[in-house]
Structure formats: structure tokens, C-alpha cells
């Protein structure tokens, strides 16, 4: 009996009538499919959330790299020009960052003051993720500021309001005193991720130099490159060679190491838990193979009486396990990818249904993903390499778990079966 014959016999078992044993294989395939659907959805949502949050930090927060002078802070202008000429660098901007307190019509709140060169907000990466709630997208003058949506809500500020900003300055004798500087709110902005922009107070770099003392703030350069996910380390090395000693060049992976590691660990843990579910489904294929061998003992006896060897007989049931796992994997991966790709529309539809019925119970609006903690919209990222690996893992696990029952089926003595029937 050749490979083709074994394949078609196994295929017939998979699609045969329920009382002839096919129900076991089809049930196992359904179990594999159901186990793979949440894995695919989890993978797409986790990758999308991590990539979406990381992109916002890279384009609106830390940049792709940051350069800090160790000694001479007045050399930033010179290092900016030299960095801009390094191959692969897309843009370089100065930033001074410090802390302050803002007082608005609705109260007071602490803020992260970001004084950045105005052209930073014109960069294509910044424009892609920066959302203007009201007013301007960048400070139009040194007397205006932009507020993050969360901070504006905390102090009750709107566009056009005058908001005093309190910062700390130091005297020559080492003493400190508060300084109040009035600014007009020119715009209210959002990055789409509140954890990033909740405390933002953005002003022009010149204004930051005026109100932020060097002793209580950080001066650095924000650098953006062509491909931060692949070339960050290589470009950082080129910049270090160009600037020489006296500067620290840090990639986004170093600047956000703890946060990115936390996201990645959570993602890996979720996938590990889902992989355990796949292993359980693979064991079901083994059980289905055992039940099929019991149901088809008469076929086994006939095949062996016709000259089929134990290996050839076992191969039929391994073919059955392979076809079962392939059908389950294709169905589960396909369904999971379909749900994952349209996850934003599905979440929006569920929210609409829930909010429709909540009106009858006088409930407030429901958000399945609270924008205070999650992205307002999940980017769709499909890691095709991981999809292939998960499918391959599922099929191999099913084959390994089915090897023993298939081997036992191949060793059944034919005369014992024929006497029984």
C-alpha cells in the first residue's frame, strides 16, 4: 500500500458518516480551531497595542534616539548640526524638559513641561499620531502653550485661557524660589494614549530656556531616523563616532527598556497560556485517533489480511491525525485572523449594543477599552512568521500525541479481530 492509498483512506475516515468514526476526528478538528481563535486574536491585539503605544512614544515622546551632553551644555547647537549630517538621520531637535505646576480655572495640577523646537511638531511622524482636540498643533509663539487633553481637563483650561506656569529657579547662592510665568493656551492635543500625554505642557524651546532652570531640567537632542526598529543601534554608533567623547547617545530601547520589557513579558505570558490550550486540543486528536482505531478495527483486519504491514497501517491513522490538525489549524487561524483584523469594528459594535440597552437601565456610556488606559484604536499588526510557527506547532503537537495510538493500531493482530467479528 503506497502513500497515496493511505492518504485517501485517512481522508475518507475524516469525512465519513458520524457512526463510522468520522465524528471523533471532526470533533478534534473543531477543538483545535476553537483553541487557535483566541491565540490569533490575542496575538494581533497584543502586537497592535504594543506597536501602537511604542510608535507614539517614539514619534511624540522620546524620539528614536536621544543625545545628552555630559559636560558642555552649550555645545548642543554644534552637535545638532553634526548629528543632522549623519547618514540615516531624519531630523534633530533640541528639547528642555522639566517639571512645573499649572493653575487653571478648574484647579491646579503638576505638569511635565516640554520645551521643544517648533519644527518637531511638523515632522511626518509627529503629525501621524498627534491629534488636535482644539486650537493649534504647535505653539505659535513663545507666550503660548499646548496642553495634553488630560491636563487640560484636570485644571479646566480651554483654548484662549491664560494659565500661569510655576517653575523653580535657583540663585547664585544656591537658594531657590518659585517663578510664575503667564501663558495663553493655544491648543489642546492628544497622542491617542493618555498615559503618554496626560501631563504634557508643551512650549517653544526658547520659552523653556527662559523659565526652566538648567539645574532642574534636562537638555538633550531628540533624533529621528529612517527605521527605528531595525537601524537604531547602528545609527547610534555612527552618531557616537561623529560626536566623539562628551556625549551619551541612547536608543529608544534603552530609554523605554522597563516599559517595553513589561509589555513584551505580558504578551509572552498570554501566548504561553494560549499554547497550553493548543496542547490540550492536540491531546484530543490523540484521543480521537484511539477511538477511530477502535471503531475501524474491521478495516484494520482486512487491510492486514490483504498484506498491509504494521507501519503502513499506522501511517493511515497518522495521516488522519495530520489532516485533522491541518483542517483545525486552517479553520482556527483563518477565523482568528478575520476577527483580529476587524477587532476595532467588533469592539465598536459591541459598545453600541451595550450602550443601547444600558439606556433602559439608566446606565452611563460603556467603553470596553477605556481610552484612559488603552489606545483609542488598536493598530492591526499581523506577524505572519508567528502565525506560521503557531500553525506548525499545532500540527506537530497533534502528530506527536497521535503517534502512540497509531502505533498500537498497527500492531493489532488481524486474526484476533476477524474471529471477534
C-alpha positions in Angstrom: 0.0 0.0 0.0 1.5 3.3 -1.1 1.4 6.8 0.4 -1.5 7.9 -1.8 -3.7 5.0 -0.7 -3.1 5.7 3.0 -3.9 9.4 2.4 -7.2 8.7 0.7 -8.3 6.2 3.3 -7.5 8.7 6.1 -9.4 11.4 4.2 -12.4 9.1 3.9 -12.3 8.5 7.7 -12.3 12.3 8.3 -15.3 12.9 6.1 -17.2 9.6 6.7 -20.5 9.4 8.4 -20.7 10.0 12.2 -21.4 6.4 13.2 -18.3 5.2 11.3 -15.9 7.2 13.4 -15.5 10.4 11.5 -17.2 12.3 14.3 -14.1 11.9 16.5 -11.8 13.4 14.0 -14.1 16.3 13.2 -14.7 17.0 16.9 -10.9 17.1 17.4 -10.5 19.5 14.4 -13.2 21.7 15.9 -11.4 21.7 19.2 -8.1 22.7 17.6 -9.9 25.5 15.7 -11.6 26.8 18.9 -8.2 26.8 20.7 -6.5 28.8 17.9 -9.1 31.5 17.5 -8.2 33.2 20.8 -4.5 32.8 20.2 -4.7 34.7 16.9 -6.9 37.4 18.3 -4.6 37.8 21.4 -1.5 37.9 19.2 -3.0 40.6 16.9 -4.4 42.7 19.7 -1.2 42.4 21.8 1.1 43.2 18.9 -1.1 46.1 17.8 -1.3 47.6 21.3 2.5 47.3 21.9 3.4 48.6 18.5 0.8 51.5 18.7 2.0 52.6 22.1 5.6 52.2 21.2 5.1 54.2 18.0 3.6 57.1 20.0 6.4 57.2 22.4 8.9 57.1 19.6 7.3 59.8 17.4 5.9 62.1 20.1 7.8 61.3 23.3 11.4 60.2 23.4 12.1 60.2 19.7 14.1 57.3 18.2 17.3 58.4 19.9 18.3 61.0 22.5 21.7 62.7 22.9 22.8 64.1 26.2 25.9 66.2 26.7 27.9 65.2 29.8 29.9 68.4 30.3 29.3 71.3 27.9 25.6 72.0 27.7 26.2 75.0 25.4 27.5 72.6 22.7 24.1 71.3 21.8 23.8 73.6 18.8 27.0 72.4 17.3 26.2 68.7 18.0 22.7 69.2 16.4 24.3 70.3 13.1 26.8 67.4 13.1 24.1 64.8 14.0 21.8 66.0 11.2 24.6 65.2 8.7 24.9 61.5 9.8 23.5 59.1 7.2 20.1 57.7 8.2 19.1 60.6 10.4 15.7 62.1 9.5 15.6 65.0 11.9 17.2 66.5 15.0 15.6 68.9 17.6 16.5 70.4 20.9 14.4 69.8 24.0 14.5 71.0 27.5 12.3 69.1 29.9 11.3 69.9 33.5 8.5 70.0 36.0 6.1 72.7 36.9 2.7 73.5 38.3 -0.2 74.9 36.3 -3.2 76.8 37.7 -6.3 77.0 35.6 -10.0 77.9 36.1 -10.8 74.4 37.5 -7.8 73.9 39.8 -4.1 73.2 39.9 -2.0 70.3 38.7 1.6 69.2 38.2 2.9 69.0 34.7 5.8 67.8 32.6 7.0 70.8 30.7 8.4 70.0 27.3 10.1 72.9 25.6 10.8 71.6 22.0 11.9 73.2 18.8 8.7 74.0 17.0 9.7 72.1 13.7 9.5 68.9 15.8 5.7 69.0 15.6 5.9 69.4 11.8 7.7 66.1 11.4 5.7 63.4 9.5 5.9 61.0 12.4 4.7 63.6 14.9 1.8 64.6 12.6 0.8 61.0 12.1 0.0 60.4 15.8 -0.7 63.9 17.1 -4.4 64.7 17.3 -5.6 68.3 17.8 -8.6 68.4 20.1 -8.9 72.1 19.9 -6.8 75.0 18.7 -3.3 74.8 17.3 -1.0 71.8 16.7 2.1 73.6 17.9 2.8 76.8 20.0 2.6 79.8 17.6 4.7 82.0 19.9 7.0 81.9 23.0 4.0 83.1 25.1 1.7 80.2 24.2 1.5 76.6 25.3 -0.2 73.4 24.3 -1.8 71.2 26.9 -2.4 67.4 26.9 -6.1 66.5 27.0 -5.9 65.0 30.4 -4.0 68.0 31.9 -6.4 70.5 30.3 -9.3 68.6 31.9 -7.7 68.5 35.3 -7.3 72.3 35.5 -10.4 73.2 33.5 -8.4 75.1 30.8 -9.7 75.8 27.3 -8.1 77.4 24.3 -7.7 81.1 24.9 -7.4 80.9 28.7 -4.4 82.5 30.4 -2.7 79.9 32.6 0.2 80.8 35.0 3.0 78.2 35.0 5.1 77.9 38.2 8.6 76.7 37.9 11.6 76.7 40.2 14.7 78.8 39.7 17.9 78.9 41.7 20.0 81.9 42.7 23.8 82.1 42.7 23.9 81.4 46.5 22.1 78.1 45.9 18.7 79.1 47.2 15.6 78.5 45.2 12.4 80.5 44.6 9.2 79.9 42.6 8.6 81.8 39.4 5.2 82.4 37.8 5.0 83.0 34.1 1.7 83.6 32.3 1.0 81.7 29.1 -2.0 81.5 26.8 -3.4 78.1 25.9 -3.1 77.9 22.1 -4.2 74.2 21.7 -5.3 71.1 23.4 -3.8 67.9 22.0 -3.8 64.1 22.4 -1.5 61.3 21.3 -4.3 58.8 21.4 -2.7 57.2 24.6 -3.4 59.1 27.8 -0.6 57.6 29.7 1.8 59.4 27.4 0.3 62.9 27.2 -1.7 63.2 30.5 0.8 65.7 32.0 2.0 67.4 28.9 2.6 71.1 28.9 4.3 72.0 25.6 6.0 75.3 24.8 8.6 76.7 22.4 12.2 75.8 23.1 13.1 79.5 23.7 10.3 79.8 26.3 11.6 76.8 28.1 15.1 78.2 28.2 13.6 81.3 29.8 11.5 79.6 32.6 13.3 76.3 33.2 16.4 76.5 35.2 19.2 74.2 33.9 19.7 72.8 37.4 16.1 71.5 37.5 15.7 70.4 33.9 17.3 68.2 31.2 18.7 69.4 28.0 19.0 66.9 25.2 18.6 66.3 21.5 15.7 64.3 20.0 16.8 62.3 16.9 14.5 60.5 14.4 15.9 58.1 11.9 14.6 56.2 8.9 13.9 52.9 10.5 14.0 52.9 14.4 13.1 49.2 14.7 16.0 48.0 12.7 18.7 50.6 12.5 18.6 52.3 15.9 21.8 50.7 17.2 23.7 51.2 14.0 22.8 54.9 13.7 23.5 55.4 17.4 27.1 54.1 16.9 27.6 56.4 13.9 26.4 59.4 15.9 28.7 58.4 18.8 31.7 58.2 16.4 30.8 61.6 14.9 30.3 63.5 18.2 33.2 61.8 20.0 33.6 61.9 23.8 31.4 64.0 26.0 28.0 62.8 24.7 25.7 60.0 25.6 23.7 58.5 22.7 20.7 56.4 23.8 18.3 54.4 21.6 14.6 54.2 22.3 15.1 50.6 23.5 17.3 51.9 26.3 15.1 54.9 27.2 12.0 52.8 27.4 13.6 49.5 28.4 11.5 48.8 31.5 8.2 49.7 29.9 8.8 47.8 26.7 10.0 44.8 28.6 6.8 44.8 30.7 4.7 44.9 27.5 6.7 42.1 25.9 6.6 39.9 29.1 2.8 40.3 29.3 2.5 39.3 25.6 4.7 36.2 26.0 2.7 35.1 29.1 -0.6 35.4 27.3 0.7 33.4 24.3 2.1 30.8 26.7 -1.2 30.3 28.4 -2.9 30.0 25.0 -0.3 27.5 23.9 -1.3 25.2 26.8 -4.8 25.3 25.3 -3.4 24.1 22.0 -1.6 21.3 23.7 -4.9 20.2 25.3 -6.5 20.3 21.8 -3.6 18.2 20.4 -4.3 15.6 23.1 -7.9 15.5 21.9 -6.5 14.5 18.5 -4.7 11.6 20.1 -8.0 10.5 21.8 -9.9 10.8 18.5 -7.2 8.6 16.8 -7.6 6.0 19.5 -11.4 6.0 19.2 -11.2 5.8 15.4 -8.9 2.8 15.7 -11.4 1.1 17.9 -14.3 1.9 15.5 -12.3 0.8 12.4 -10.9 -2.5 13.7 -12.6 -4.4 11.0 -10.9 -2.3 8.3 -7.6 -2.8 10.0 -8.0 -6.6 9.9 -9.0 -6.5 6.2 -6.0 -4.3 5.3 -3.6 -6.6 7.2 -5.1 -9.7 5.7 -4.6 -8.0 2.3 -0.9 -7.6 3.0 -0.6 -4.2 4.7 2.3 -4.0 7.2 2.0 -2.6 10.7 3.9 0.5 9.6 1.5 1.1 6.7 -1.5 0.6 8.9 -0.1 3.1 11.5 0.6 5.5 8.7 -3.2 5.7 7.8 -4.0 6.9 11.3 -1.1 9.3 11.3 -2.5 10.7 8.0 -5.8 11.1 9.8 -4.2 13.0 12.7 -2.3 15.2 10.2 -5.5 16.0 8.2 -7.5 16.6 11.3 -4.9 19.1 12.7 -4.5 20.8 9.3 -8.2 21.3 9.0 -8.5 22.6 12.6 -5.4 24.9 12.2 -6.6 26.4 8.9 -10.1 27.0 10.2 -9.0 28.3 13.6 -6.2 30.5 12.2 -8.4 31.9 9.4 -11.3 32.7 11.8 -8.9 34.2 14.4 -7.2 36.4 11.8 -10.6 37.6 10.5 -11.7 38.5 14.0 -8.4 40.2 14.8 -8.3 42.2 11.6 -11.8 43.6 12.3 -11.4 43.8 16.1 -11.9 47.6 16.2 -15.2 47.3 14.3 -16.3 44.4 16.5 -15.5 46.3 19.7 -17.3 49.4 18.4 -20.3 47.2 17.5 -20.4 45.6 21.0 -20.1 49.0 22.6 -23.1 50.3 20.6 -25.2 47.3 21.5 -24.3 47.5 25.2 -24.9 51.3 25.3 -28.2 50.9 23.6 -29.5 48.5 26.3 -27.9 50.4 29.1 -30.1 53.4 28.4 -33.1 51.4 29.6 -31.3 50.9 32.9 -30.2 54.5 33.2 -26.5 53.5 32.9 -23.7 55.7 31.6 -21.8 55.1 28.4 -19.7 51.9 28.4 -16.2 51.7 27.0 -14.8 48.1 26.5 -11.3 49.5 26.2 -11.0 52.6 28.4 -9.0 55.2 26.4 -7.6 56.3 29.7 -5.5 53.1 29.8 -5.6 51.8 26.3 -5.2 53.1 22.8 -8.3 54.8 21.3 -7.9 52.5 18.3 -5.9 49.3 18.1 -3.4 49.1 15.2 -3.7 45.9 13.2 -0.3 44.1 13.2 -0.2 40.5 11.8 3.1 38.7 12.5 3.0 36.2 9.7 6.1 34.4 10.9 4.5 33.8 14.3 1.2 32.7 12.5 3.2 30.1 10.6 5.0 29.0 13.8 1.8 28.5 15.7 0.2 26.5 12.9 3.3 24.3 12.6 3.4 23.8 16.4 -0.2 22.8 16.4 0.2 20.2 13.6 3.4 18.8 15.1 1.9 18.5 18.6 -1.1 16.7 17.2 1.2 14.2 15.2 3.4 13.5 18.2 0.4 12.9 20.6 -1.2 10.6 18.0 1.9 8.5 17.3 1.2 6.1 20.2 -2.4 5.3 19.3 -1.5 5.0 15.6 1.4 2.6 16.5 -1.0 0.5 18.7 -3.5 0.3 15.8 -0.7 -1.0 13.5 0.2 -3.8 15.9 -3.3 -5.2 16.3 -3.3 -8.9 15.3 -5.6 -9.4 12.3 -6.8 -12.9 13.1 -8.0 -11.8 16.6 -10.1 -9.1 15.0 -11.5 -11.4 12.4 -12.5 -14.0 15.0 -14.2 -11.3 17.0 -16.3 -10.2 14.1 
